């Protein structure tokens, strides 16, 4: 069994990457007594936590409404995102 990941403050992207990894580990453990939709929920949570880590790292405030594609916004250079604020 692995050790519990190091804890970081909630405003540290590493904390959200650790939490996303934890959700992904839960999602990967299919057994016959687990609902498939619960595994999907944990996988979706892993993705959301990774996005949250990216937003914190890039100092983008959230929650927010984005017209268009979230992936495209995440891929923009930091200067382009900050200039749009």
Secondary structure, DSSP 8 states (H G I E B T S, - for coil): ---------TTSHHHHHHHHHHHHHHHT---TTS-HHHHHHHHHHHHHHHHHHHHHHTT---S---SS-HHHHHHS-HHHHHHH-
